[in-house]
Amino acid sequence: MICYRDRTFCIADCTRTDCDVRMTPEVQAGADRWWAGFPGPAPIATGDRSAHCEYHQPKEQPDG
């Protein structure tokens, strides 16, 4: 199966904004433009890559 940009975009709850694999609205928009004219949503591979990311910065969790 093909997917947008042949990569897996990260959906982890992370504070980093400079990550080139972070799933963002801009990535979604690019995928939608790339897939325009084909039926269904653009194929985008996503996953939580935080377990193996040396740059992952988790968001603060509220005490509870």
Summary of the structure (lengths in Angstrom):
residues: 64
radius of gyration: 13.9
end to end distance: 42.3
largest distance: 47.2
contacts: 124
relative contact order: 0.33
helix: 27%
strand: 14%
